[in-house]
Amino acid sequence: MLPFSRHRRQLLAAAGLSLVATASLAHDPRRLHESVRRGELLPLETIREHALRHFGGRVIEVELERSRHGPRYEIDLLLEDGRKIELGYDARSGELLKIEGHQLETVLGRGGRPLP
């Protein structure tokens, strides 16, 4: 887990949210915050809002990972029916890249796009 201040860790815990970051940005949270401030990466809140608006449920874990294609947010949602889905977003553009979980046809429309 990132070395957040005690206050931030308490806020995350109260929200039921676990934030994990990996790779080079994760080793220095100041670099992560600077990347968001400079507009190089989208803020987590932007990604979180999209996920909740399109899929509902509750965020149970968020990871910021660096892949060979660039930084990615991975968000795990616990849906109201108890299923867990994992969403993968490009951290620069916000593009939804991956959706994993069981019975996805109930959260996806035709063509694999999230239902409105």
C-alpha positions in Angstrom: 0.0 0.0 0.0 1.2 3.5 -0.7 2.7 5.4 2.2 -0.3 7.7 2.6 -0.6 9.9 5.7 -2.5 8.3 8.5 -5.4 10.6 7.8 -5.7 9.5 4.2 -5.4 5.8 5.1 -8.3 6.3 7.6 -10.4 8.0 4.9 -9.7 5.2 2.4 -10.5 2.6 5.0 -13.7 4.4 6.0 -14.7 4.4 2.3 -14.0 0.7 2.0 -11.4 1.5 -0.6 -8.0 -0.1 -0.9 -5.5 1.7 -3.1 -2.5 -0.1 -4.3 0.1 1.2 -6.8 2.9 -0.7 -8.4 5.9 0.1 -10.6 8.0 3.2 -10.7 5.4 5.8 -10.0 4.2 3.8 -7.0 7.5 3.9 -5.3 7.3 7.7 -5.1 3.7 8.9 -4.4 4.9 12.5 -5.1 5.6 11.5 -8.7 2.2 10.0 -8.9 0.5 13.2 -7.6 2.7 15.3 -9.9 1.7 13.3 -12.9 -2.0 13.8 -12.1 -1.4 17.5 -11.4 0.4 18.0 -14.7 -2.5 16.2 -16.5 -0.4 13.3 -17.5 -2.6 10.9 -15.7 -6.3 11.2 -14.9 -7.3 11.6 -11.3 -8.6 8.4 -9.7 -11.9 10.2 -8.9 -12.6 10.6 -12.6 -12.1 6.9 -13.3 -14.0 5.9 -10.1 -17.0 8.1 -11.2 -17.1 6.5 -14.6 -17.0 3.0 -13.2 -19.8 3.7 -10.7 -22.0 5.6 -13.2 -21.8 2.8 -15.8 -21.6 -0.3 -13.6 -22.9 0.6 -10.2 -22.0 -1.3 -7.1 -19.2 -0.4 -4.7 -15.5 0.1 -5.3 -13.6 -2.4 -3.2 -10.1 -2.1 -4.6 -8.1 0.2 -6.9 -4.6 -0.4 -8.3 -2.5 1.8 -10.4 -0.2 -0.4 -12.4 2.4 0.2 -15.1 2.2 -2.1 -18.1 4.2 -2.2 -21.3 1.4 -0.1 -22.8 1.5 2.5 -20.1 -0.1 3.2 -16.7 -3.5 1.4 -16.0 -6.1 1.8 -13.3 -7.6 -1.5 -12.2 -10.8 -1.2 -10.3 -12.7 -4.0 -8.6 -16.4 -3.4 -8.0 -18.7 -5.4 -5.8 -22.1 -5.3 -7.6 -25.4 -5.2 -5.7 -26.1 -8.9 -6.6 -22.8 -9.9 -4.9 -20.7 -10.4 -8.1 -17.3 -8.9 -8.4 -16.1 -7.4 -11.7 -12.7 -6.0 -12.5 -12.3 -3.0 -14.8 -9.1 -1.9 -16.5 -8.7 1.8 -17.6 -5.9 3.6 -19.4 -4.7 6.0 -16.8 -3.9 8.7 -19.4 -7.0 8.6 -21.6 -9.6 7.1 -19.3 -10.5 4.5 -22.0 -12.1 1.4 -20.6 -9.8 -1.4 -21.8 -10.9 -4.5 -19.9 -14.0 -5.9 -18.1 -13.7 -9.3 -16.3 -16.2 -11.1 -14.2 -19.0 -13.6 -14.3 -22.3 -13.2 -16.2 -21.1 -10.0 -17.8 -24.1 -10.0 -20.2 -26.1 -8.5 -17.3 -23.9 -5.4 -17.2 -23.0 -5.1 -20.8 -25.2 -4.3 -23.8 -24.7 -5.5 -27.4 -21.2 -5.0 -28.6 -19.7 -5.3 -25.1 -20.4 -1.7 -24.1 -21.6 -0.8 -20.6 -25.3 -0.4 -20.3 -26.4 3.3 -19.8 
